[in-house]
Amino acid sequence: MHHREDSLACHGGPGASPAGFAAGLHPSPPALSSPQVRSSTDGVLHRAIAGDVGTTWIPAFGKAHSPVEVWSIVAFLRRLPALTPEQRSELCRAGRTEGQPPAESGRNVYV
């Protein structure tokens, strides 16, 4: 749920491209299963997601989400690389709004 509401527009997902405005973000949002994200510690991810890091492109989700919800997002990021094709497909179906085109061919924005 948080992925659809909070991350899909900037990071995209399986079968879903990021929103057009995401191309103008600097620095650009990394793929959520990228080595850059995977190599970050849980604490660094939590601080970035919660908004305790002032110079990132990430909104301060800690203002609208409880600490438990922020930690659940960190847990989701850790599980993301191990998702099965069926689970990735479900994320795609759940995240795509009606009429939204699939991701650009060859673009690996999420997994």
Stockholm file with secondary structure:
# STOCKHOLM 1.0

chainA/1-111         MHHREDSLACHGGPGASPAGFAAGLHPSPPALSSPQVRSSTDGVLHRAIAGDVGTTWIPAFGKAHSPVEVWSIVAFLRRLPALTPEQRSELCRAGRTEGQPPAESGRNVYV
#=GR chainA/1-111 SS CHIIIIIHHHHCBTTBCCCGGGGGCSSCCCCTTSHHHHTSCHHHHHHHHHTCCTTSSSCCGGGTSCHHHHHHHHHHHHHGGGCCHHHHHHHHHHHCCTTCCCCCTTCCSCC
#=GC SS_cons         CHIIIIIHHHHCBTTBCCCGGGGGCSSCCCCTTSHHHHTSCHHHHHHHHHTCCTTSSSCCGGGTSCHHHHHHHHHHHHHGGGCCHHHHHHHHHHHCCTTCCCCCTTCCSCC
//
